[in-house]
Amino acid sequence: MRLSSLKLAAAAAGVALAATACIGSDEASTDAGTAPSASTVVGVAATTTKAADLRAGLTYLLGEHIQLVGLATHTALADEGDPDAPAVKAAVKTLDDNSVELSKAVGVAYLKAEEPFLVSWRQHIDFYLDYTLGKATADDVKVAQARKDLAGFRTSFGRLINSFVPELPAKAVADEVIPHFASLLLVIDAQVAGDPEQFALLQKAAGHVPASAAFLAGGIATNLELGRTDTPAADLRSGLTALLTQHVYTVGIAVSTAVAKGGNLKDPMVTSAVAAIDANSVALSKAVGSGYPKTEAPFLVSWRQHIGYFVDYALGRKAKDRAKVAMAKTDLNGYRVSFGQLINSVVPELSADAVADELIPHVDSLVKAIDAAVAGDPSAFGKLKTAARHMPASAGVLSGGIAQNLKLS
């Protein structure tokens, strides 16, 4: 299998790691030997190396995994654990789609590992669902068994990864999973208790993903001789990928919560869900501010505005207020233009029109997900996932322009 450097747009098409790694062991050493070293690549090219592709792809898929686990357990609790409830089936199916994408991505580089990876990965998701149901029914035996099963998974998963990537020690992989498990169990505990803190806890759990992705990508890149995954340009692209993917899911979760609460924006659950969106917005603004300090504040103002327009759109749909819906669409379209101009003013390498056009699929796909959520259509989960798929491409465009502007290697 040939080693190719597919664009991140392919990751947005649905198999992020497969597209971003796109590697085969039979010719890896030859291609790696002829490729320029990471230290000699600067700007856009530095964000699209095979190693940077790999890290960004892992960041996206693993970050999505966290969000979808949280959505699945929340939905299962809302439907009293009924596995046949349409919403539960849709949420679990969307989560499984992510698992399949991860396994296929692994299989591109390590064909024999694809099936055992999927079996193993699906098992640990079942353990989360068992834990959720055990907590919800106060079944201490079921909860204890789920914890035991998750601990066993850590060990077996570490061995599995090590079996095809010797550069990643089994114990190190198992240890890397600890914060993932601990943070998601806290999310589930909060969900069972009806604690509004669950939204912040879910995003905290997602916050562990970039480090895990960097760890795994580093070992795989060494194994396949892809080059460095820890360059400033790779850091930038991975960071933007994580934050933008999180943005889509926090908006989707907040809208669903607001709909469930009848559009009451003062309900504690809604205010907490909206606060999770804003925390992500602040993190994005600070990321921009690290390179362009004077842009941090105007970026945050602009970004917050467009989130308000999504909320207005959802509330308009919920109330069947056509005027409110139309105004929200107009505002979102105007935002695309102004945001493009803002980015271009600090990163001339990114044209205002190109940035505005890059936002079209983001707005359109998230609007479709909101429509489904407001209608109570179980397809909302899949549509939210589709909306998130556009984010790696956007992160690629933005990081490329910034890396070119700041001459990052």
Secondary structure, 3 states (H helix, E strand, C coil): CCCCCCCHHHHHCCCHHHHHHCCCCCCHHHHHHHCCCHHHCCCHHHHCCHHHHHHHHHHHHHHHHHHHHHHHHHHHHHCCCCCCCHHHHHHHHHHHHHHHHHHHHHHHHCHHHHHHHHHHHHHHHHHHHHHHHHHHCCCHHHHHHHHHHHHHHHHHHHHHHHHHCCCCCHHHHHHHHHHHHHHHHHHHHHHHHCCCCHHHHHHHHHCCHHHHHHHHHHHHHHHCCCCCCCCHHHHHHHHHHHHHHHHHHHHHHHHHHHHHCCCCCCCHHHHHHHHHHHHHHHHHHHHHHHHCHHHHHHHHHHHHHHHHHHHHHHHHHHHCCHHHHHHHHHHHHHHHHHHHHHHHHHCCCCCHHHHHHHHHHHHHHHHHHHHHHHCCCCCHHHHHHHHHHCHHHHHHHHHHHHHHHHCCC
